[in-house]
Amino acid sequence: MAPKRKRASPATSYQVFLNFRGPDTRQGLTDVLYHALVDAGIRVFRDNEEIRKGEYIGDEILRAIEDSRIFVPIFSRTYASSKWCLIELAKMVESKEKSSGSKRILPIFYDVSVNDVKLKTELYTEALSIHREKFSPNTVQQWEKALREAGKIKGWELKDKGHAEFAKEFVRKVSVELKVKKKYVTGSLVERIDEQDALISLLDLKSSHDVRLVWIHGMGGIGKTTLAKAVFNRLCDHFDGCCFLLDVRETTKRKGIEHLQRQLLQDLGVKSADITDENDGIWMISKKLQSRKVLVVLDDVYDLEQIGKLAGEVGWFGEGSRIIITSRNKKAPVFEGGRVEILEAEPMKFEESLLLFSRHAFGKENPPEDFCDLSEEVVRITGGLPLALEIVGSQLRTSYEHRDRVHWNHLIGTLQKIPAKKVQDRLKISYDALDWEAKKIFLDIACFFINEEKTKAIYMWQSCGFEPYLAVKELVDASLIKLADEKFSMHDQLRDLGRKIVHDERSKNPGRPCSRIWMQEDALKVLKEEEGKKYVEMLSLPYNEHSEDCALTKQELKSFKNLRFLSLYGSNFSGDLEHVLPKLIWLSWHGFPHIFQGTNLYLKNLVVLELSGSLISETWKGWCQIGMCKELKVLDLRSCHRLTKTPDLSVCTKLERLILRDCMNLVEIDHSVGTLKCLKYLNASGCPYLRDIPEEICSLDGVEEIVMVAKGNFQDILKLPDSIGRLSRLKHLSVSLGRGTPPNSLGYLKSLAKLDLSWSKMAELPKSIGGLVKLEYLSLHFCRGITELPDSIRYLKSLAVLDISMSGITRLPSTVEYLQELKVINMRGSVIQSIPRSIRKLKKLEKLDIQYCYRLRNIPSEIEGLPSLLTVSCSAPEIDSVASLVDKDEGWPTTEDGSDWLIGNEMKWEHMISNRKSARQSRMRKQKYLDDLMAMASELRVENGRLAEFLGVIVHLYDAMEVENMVLRARAAEFSDRLRVLNDDDYIGGLSDVY
């Protein structure tokens, strides 16, 4: 009876088959090689463990050979004496020949030579002679042929090599051959090499002694997984073991975290059968991988607890290990003892998007000429989202094959309203995970607040009883929105998802309007209907050609019992409006006429009032109604060009933000502003006729920000009150001051972090400026009257940014060396002539901008001692002076043996020196002439800037006149109608007299 061996589980699929003579190598090389391959995540067949007792060798080993892709015969001295070794070898050679190149034999010559295997010596030929006595000639001939074929293959001769050293080299070779770690990426993939290189740079494989985690975050469908796969495939051969856990979020829900723990350990070559719960998994991962350099990718992680159970600490992994995690959540985990790098996945560029779409829609690199316009429209709609491009492209492919542009146009029209369902389903995962408040705020932003400042919306949500700061952070962390310059932004596909969710409310409740209405036709419809208005929370009536004729009455508004936001453009109120809009929190009313036609409109819960771009004045009749709400916290009157003085605001005792920006004719801020004890923010930028900050403002110790920057340099500007120093909480002051010196009390603003004096005409800064101990940002942009900075700036210990661009400052004081927190110096376009040598002491300096500083003669060589992170921005003339930093003194040239080259060449040398001097003098004359030209160009550029600013003001005035003319035309039409009615009445009266 044939010997019995163990066999593998039917579910096992092997990659490498080890063929060896047990007594020769089982406890030595074979054992070392087996464990090294398994530790690398490779599934290896070794007959002493893989065959169950009670089974014949036959089918089980043959099946293992068929499954495997790499065969490793280990030829030793008694190898040929084993019929099992020869049977397996013959089958391996046969399987390789049938595989069309997909299988390989990697022979190892343990303690024999290649000639022994080729049967050129007696070692194996004697063993085969013995086999001929027991087996048929055909069988032995097959074995001889198999040995000779194996002997022809280039393999490894061990001889004096150590087993461990060889095993490491061999495992790397097998890994490359198998490519088992590579992850599939679609054939239509657009390789975004820049993004891949950015990720590889953050992984920093050269830093081999640390363990590093890179957190890739971004919205769903943006390509995080594809990026991780591409980099995984590029780098996996650099690690001892690799594991890519795909879709952690869903796998955890369906199979539990223990399943992922087992997969992680198995892929990294560790037996994981003993894991019974997540705590076992944590223990095994933390103990079994400590000496291994591994690459692990956790894809689509949502809950940070999942990370703690799969890759919780640095100490779990060996030196040089790298962990990549993709997530929709912006908030990165704490990785105890290791370094965490963060990478935000960005949408594809237009060219990349068009390429990806073309591959899916047309099967080629570029769209056909007759479909080019439609393709570009699809790319714009999808907003560079790879998932959407792939799905929509595939949907349109059939229509392209039939050249059906009509269907394309129809689908594009649908996409503009509703995102593709598969895209929507993927994006909705993040939305569904939000809590109730965050969902409502997400829908508000999607429908109304994209590209809008967050501040006003925050006030509204707070009045609704929400916790908006927490909810907004949750949305940002979930990659559903972004905040840039304090404004909300959102990917178009997410915007469309939010609006689709709101639209679907109607299908759930037929006959009921949506809770948020932003389209004009829907708004007009709901205004006319009586039913369902109580369900509307937010309503916008955009501008159209009939807006001026639209007047909202009590009949149309009375049923909006829960409306909290109303946005109108050019419309008006009319008639008695008592008790309407009881829960309105935010009224945004743009471009309305100066005659207020409504009465009794008292909005007791109004918190935000926007009246921008309207023709109101301080005598406007509406002030006594909607403008005098006791709960009002935000009043926005920007671009109200008829306003010459602010109204009496003493009733608005809770007002926190007053915005008067670009009120072109505003001359005075009413003294009632001194009663606004809650005021935090005042913005009166772009008000050219406003001369003073009211003294009363300085009594408001709650003020944190004042912004009153001129938009041009064409007339005298503001004067700071002497008591400005009383504003103990003022953090941000941006003002354009007139001639003279600012008051010394400016230096008493102990909380001031940002001081922007751009476009000021003052001749100097007060010495007291050194008292601004918390100042981080100082701008003197376009302050042409200031020629130097006071030495007292040395006391600005917190200053990080100094902007003297386009100013009249000719030099920096040497005391600049004391500004040890300084990171940025912007001198662009200034008349700076020299930079002090003490600048070398600014160890945190990151950016020095000297573009267009044409009077700057040289840069001190000490700048070379600054940190390597320093970026110097300069234009052509300055580049020469930067290059001069590395110029060396002209010494005497010498020959190779060190003797003076001057010997025998005195005349030639003197002639050369003379030529150099002449050339240098010529260059200096040309440089001086060029400098003069550049200085003139700079002055002309400055003057051009002034003219451009002045032109901008004129355009503002022109726009205001156009709006006013529009209103006058409307009034003229109204008077004409009334006159016609009066004439008709007179005519009828005349007829009655006749009769």
Secondary structure, DSSP 8 states (H G I E B T S, - for coil): ----B----TT---SEEEEE-HHHHTTTHHHHHHHHHHHTT--EE-HHHHS-TTB-SHHHHHHHHHH-SEEEEEE-TTGGG-HHHHHHHHHHHHHHHHTTTS-EE--EESSS-HHHHTT-SHHHHHHHHHHHTTS-HHHHHHHHHHHHHHHHS--EE-TT--HHHHHHHHHHHHHHHH-TT-----TT----HHHHHHHHHHH-TT-TTS-EEEEEE--TTSSHHHHHHHHHHHHGGGSSEEEEE--HHHHHHHH-HHHHHHHHHHHTT---TT--SHHHHHHHHHHHSTT--EEEEE-S---HHHHHHHS-BGGGS-TT-EEEEEES-------BTSEEEEEE-----HHHHHHHHHHHHTSSSS--GGGHHHHHHHHHHHTT-HHHHHHHHHHHHHHHHTT-HHHHHHHHHHHHHS--HHHHHHHHHHHHTS-HHHHHHHHHIIIIITTSBHHHHHHHHHHTT--HHHHHHHHHHTTS-EEETTEEE--HHHHHHHHHHHHHHHHHSTT---SEE-SHHHHHHHHH--TTGGG--EEEE---TTGGG-EE-HHHHTT-TT--EEEEES-EEEEE-TT--TT--EEEEES--S--EEE----TT--EEE-TT----TT-GGGGTGGG-TT--EEE-TT-TT-SB----TT-TT--EEE-TT-TT--B--GGGGG-TT--EEE-TT-TT--B--GGGGG-TT--EEEE--S-SSS--BB--GGGGG-TT--EEEE-B-SS---GGGGG-TT--EEE-TT---S---GGGGG-TT--EEE-TT-TT--B--GGGGG-TT--EEE-TT----B--GGGGG-TT--EEE-TT----B--GGGGG-TT--EEE-TT-TT-----GGGGGS-TT-EEE--HHHHHHHHGGG-------B-TTS-BTTTT-HHHHHHHHHHHHHHHHHHHHHHHHHHHHHHHHHHHHHHHHHHHHHHHHHHHHHHHHHHHHHHHHHHHHHHHHHHHHHHHHHHHHHHHHH-
